Amino acid sequence: MTRKIFIENSYKLKIAAILELPKVTGQVPCVLIVPGFLGYKEGVTLEALANTLLEQNIASIRFDPSGFAESEGTLENDYRLSNFISDIATVYEYLKTLPQINLQKTFITGISMGGIAAVIAATQHQYAGVCLIASPTMLGRADDLTAQIKNWTSLGYLTRFSSKYGELQIPAAFIENARGYDALKYVNLIKAPLQVIIGEKDEIVNPTDTMKYFEMAKEPKKLILIPEMHHSYKQQPQQIQAVNHAVISFLRQYS
């Protein structure tokens, strides 16, 4: 069962989300799926993961962060990594109100920048496991934004094109806020199992940066390297399948 919902966050903004619930009786495991930079809940890879989970009778919820897509707020004032992290907490609190969700078997999965937010969120609430997919450890450290930060801050905005939302101007306040979060300072605080998925041909986030999560995390942890996988793997069906299989296997092992 697919439901679009709106959840009010701590800033009184309504967060748009898609909840997927299996048509089974009793409590089920769940995955909170966190999108990446300019990612949204209908993104190909997020939707594919949610559908695969549903086939396995696993619930999921994915959302648009404050200030973007269908969530309330603006890019100029509300699209910030700090709010992103806060929105995860809002979504988690919502899951607590659903009797069908087994919180003891609720996982969090972060894609790209969403991995930074997921790592920090996993130190704030207890998840059954954390899965990171092609995630940088800090924006602008070893990714395609690194060379753009100087111009971004001097111009006051960064222009990016979204296939769904067209030309977007991301304010410099976003990257200034994001640079305050180094996920490597949090990863060894996670008390849940961690899985790190790396695309062999990631051209956006340096794979050696993502590898640092695995190197610094406590046991239990698992590393998955997917051959031929690019950062934006939405047009790579085999890689989508490989990622989703790895996530399912991880959930089965720890739920």
C-alpha positions as CSV (number, residue, x, y, z in Angstrom):
1,M,0.0,0.0,0.0
2,T,1.4,3.3,-1.1
3,R,0.4,6.5,0.7
4,K,1.6,10.1,0.2
5,I,1.6,11.9,3.5
6,F,2.7,15.2,5.0
7,I,4.4,15.4,8.4
8,E,4.9,18.7,10.2
9,N,8.5,19.2,11.3
10,S,9.8,21.1,14.3
11,Y,9.9,24.3,12.1
12,K,6.2,24.0,11.4
13,L,6.9,23.0,7.8
14,K,5.1,20.1,6.2
15,I,7.4,17.4,4.9
16,A,6.1,15.4,2.0
17,A,6.8,11.7,2.2
18,I,5.8,8.4,0.6
19,L,5.0,5.5,2.9
20,E,5.0,2.0,1.6
21,L,3.2,-0.6,3.8
22,P,3.0,-4.3,3.0
23,K,-0.4,-5.9,2.9
24,V,0.3,-8.3,5.8
25,T,-0.8,-8.7,9.3
26,G,1.4,-8.0,12.2
27,Q,4.5,-5.8,12.6
28,V,7.0,-5.5,9.8
29,P,10.6,-4.2,9.4
30,C,11.0,-0.8,7.9
31,V,13.6,1.3,6.1
32,L,13.8,5.1,6.3
33,I,15.3,6.1,2.9
34,V,17.2,9.4,2.9
35,P,17.7,11.1,-0.5
36,G,20.9,12.9,-1.6
37,F,21.7,16.4,-2.7
38,L,18.7,17.7,-4.7
39,G,17.2,14.2,-4.4
40,Y,13.5,13.7,-4.0
41,K,11.2,10.9,-2.9
42,E,10.2,9.9,-6.5
43,G,13.8,9.5,-7.6
44,V,14.3,6.3,-9.7
45,T,16.8,4.6,-7.3
46,L,14.7,5.5,-4.2
47,E,11.5,4.2,-5.8
48,A,13.2,1.0,-7.0
49,L,14.5,0.3,-3.5
50,A,11.1,0.9,-2.0
51,N,9.5,-1.4,-4.5
52,T,12.0,-4.1,-3.8
53,L,11.5,-3.8,-0.1
54,L,7.8,-4.0,-0.5
55,E,8.1,-7.2,-2.5
56,Q,9.9,-8.6,0.6
57,N,7.1,-7.4,3.0
58,I,9.4,-4.6,4.3
59,A,7.9,-1.2,4.8
60,S,9.7,2.0,3.8
61,I,9.3,5.8,4.0
62,R,11.1,8.3,1.8
63,F,10.8,12.1,1.9
64,D,11.5,15.5,0.4
65,P,13.6,17.6,2.7
66,S,12.6,21.0,3.9
67,G,12.6,23.7,1.2
68,F,12.6,21.3,-1.8
69,A,10.2,19.4,-4.1
70,E,6.8,19.0,-2.4
71,S,7.9,19.8,1.1
72,E,7.2,23.3,2.4
73,G,9.8,25.9,2.7
74,T,12.2,27.4,0.1
75,L,15.7,26.6,-1.2
76,E,16.8,30.1,-0.1
77,N,15.8,29.8,3.5
78,D,15.2,26.2,4.4
79,Y,17.2,23.8,2.2
80,R,20.0,23.1,4.7
81,L,21.8,19.9,5.8
82,S,20.9,20.8,9.4
83,N,17.2,20.8,8.5
84,F,17.7,17.6,6.5
85,I,19.0,15.9,9.7
86,S,16.1,17.4,11.7
87,D,13.6,16.1,9.1
88,I,14.9,12.6,9.5
89,A,14.0,12.9,13.2
90,T,10.6,14.1,12.3
91,V,10.0,11.1,10.0
92,Y,11.3,8.7,12.7
93,E,8.9,10.1,15.2
94,Y,6.1,9.6,12.8
95,L,7.1,6.0,12.3
96,K,6.7,5.5,16.1
97,T,3.0,6.3,15.7
98,L,2.4,3.4,13.3
99,P,1.5,0.2,15.0
100,Q,2.5,-1.9,11.9
101,I,6.1,-0.7,12.1
102,N,8.5,-2.7,14.2
103,L,10.9,0.0,15.5
104,Q,13.3,-2.6,16.7
105,K,13.7,-3.6,13.1
106,T,13.8,-0.2,11.5
107,F,16.9,0.6,9.4
108,I,18.1,3.9,7.8
109,T,19.6,4.1,4.3
110,G,21.3,7.2,3.0
111,I,22.1,7.8,-0.6
112,S,25.0,10.2,-1.5
113,M,24.7,13.3,0.7
114,G,21.8,11.5,2.5
115,G,24.5,9.2,4.0
116,I,26.0,12.1,5.9
117,A,22.6,12.9,7.4
118,A,21.9,9.2,8.0
119,V,25.1,8.7,10.0
120,I,24.4,11.7,12.2
121,A,20.7,10.6,12.6
122,A,21.9,7.1,13.7
123,T,23.6,8.7,16.7
124,Q,20.4,10.4,17.7
125,H,18.0,7.4,17.5
126,Q,18.7,3.7,17.7
127,Y,18.3,2.0,14.3
128,A,18.6,-1.7,13.6
129,G,21.2,-0.9,11.0
130,V,22.7,1.8,8.8
131,C,23.3,1.5,5.1
132,L,25.3,4.1,3.1
133,I,25.2,4.2,-0.7
134,A,27.9,6.2,-2.5
135,S,28.1,8.7,0.4
136,P,30.7,11.4,0.9
137,T,32.0,12.0,4.4
138,M,31.6,15.8,4.2
139,L,30.4,17.9,1.3
140,G,33.2,19.5,-0.6
141,R,35.9,17.2,0.8
142,A,36.3,14.7,-2.1
143,D,33.4,15.2,-4.5
144,D,32.3,17.2,-7.5
145,L,31.4,20.2,-5.3
146,T,35.0,20.6,-4.0
147,A,36.2,22.8,-6.9
148,Q,33.0,24.9,-6.9
149,I,32.9,26.1,-3.4
150,K,34.9,29.2,-3.9
151,N,32.8,30.4,-6.8
152,W,29.7,29.3,-5.0
153,T,30.4,31.4,-2.0
154,S,31.5,34.4,-4.0
155,L,28.5,34.4,-6.4
156,G,26.1,33.6,-3.6
157,Y,24.6,30.6,-5.3
158,L,25.3,27.4,-7.4
159,T,23.2,26.7,-10.4
160,R,22.2,23.1,-10.9
161,F,19.7,21.4,-13.2
162,S,17.1,18.9,-12.1
163,S,15.4,16.6,-14.6
164,K,12.2,17.1,-12.6
165,Y,12.5,20.7,-11.3
166,G,14.5,22.4,-13.9
167,E,17.2,25.0,-13.2
168,L,17.8,25.5,-9.5
169,Q,19.9,28.1,-7.7
170,I,21.3,26.7,-4.4
171,P,22.2,29.5,-2.0
172,A,25.8,29.6,-0.6
173,A,24.2,29.4,2.8
174,F,23.5,25.7,2.0
175,I,27.2,24.7,1.5
176,E,28.3,26.9,4.4
177,N,25.9,25.0,6.6
178,A,26.8,21.6,5.2
179,R,30.5,22.1,5.7
180,G,29.8,22.2,9.4
181,Y,29.0,18.4,9.3
182,D,31.8,15.9,9.1
183,A,30.2,12.5,9.3
184,L,33.6,10.9,10.2
185,K,33.3,12.5,13.6
186,Y,30.0,10.5,14.1
187,V,30.5,7.2,12.4
188,N,32.3,5.4,15.3
189,L,29.5,6.5,17.6
190,I,27.0,4.4,15.8
191,K,25.9,1.4,17.9
192,A,24.2,-0.4,15.0
193,P,25.6,-2.6,12.2
194,L,26.9,-0.6,9.2
195,Q,26.9,-1.5,5.5
196,V,28.9,0.7,3.1
197,I,28.1,0.4,-0.6
198,I,30.6,1.9,-3.1
199,G,30.2,2.2,-6.9
200,E,33.4,1.1,-8.6
201,K,33.1,3.9,-11.2
202,D,31.7,6.7,-9.0
203,E,32.8,9.9,-10.7
204,I,31.0,12.3,-8.3
205,V,32.1,11.1,-4.9
206,N,35.7,9.7,-4.6
207,P,35.3,6.0,-3.6
208,T,38.3,6.3,-1.2
209,D,36.3,8.9,0.7
210,T,33.3,6.6,1.1
211,M,35.7,3.8,2.2
212,K,36.6,5.9,5.2
213,Y,33.2,5.2,6.7
214,F,34.0,1.5,6.7
215,E,37.5,2.0,8.0
216,M,36.5,4.1,11.0
217,A,33.2,2.3,11.9
218,K,33.0,-0.2,14.7
219,E,32.1,-3.8,14.1
220,P,29.8,-5.3,12.8
221,K,30.3,-3.7,9.5
222,K,30.3,-4.8,5.8
223,L,31.7,-3.3,2.6
224,I,30.1,-3.9,-0.8
225,L,31.9,-2.8,-4.0
226,I,29.6,-2.9,-7.1
227,P,31.4,-3.2,-10.4
228,E,30.7,-0.6,-13.1
229,M,28.4,1.4,-10.8
230,H,28.4,5.2,-11.3
231,H,27.3,7.7,-8.8
232,S,24.0,8.3,-10.6
233,Y,23.1,4.7,-11.3
234,K,19.5,5.3,-12.1
235,Q,20.1,4.2,-15.7
236,Q,22.0,1.1,-14.7
237,P,19.4,-1.7,-14.1
238,Q,22.0,-4.3,-13.1
239,Q,23.6,-1.9,-10.6
240,I,20.2,-0.9,-9.2
241,Q,19.4,-4.6,-8.7
242,A,22.8,-5.2,-7.0
243,V,22.3,-2.3,-4.6
244,N,18.8,-3.4,-3.7
245,H,20.0,-7.0,-3.2
246,A,22.8,-5.8,-0.9
247,V,20.3,-3.8,1.2
248,I,17.9,-6.7,1.5
249,S,20.6,-9.1,2.5
250,F,21.8,-6.6,5.1
251,L,18.3,-6.3,6.5
252,R,17.7,-10.0,6.6
253,Q,21.0,-10.5,8.5
254,Y,20.2,-8.0,11.2
255,S,16.4,-8.0,11.5
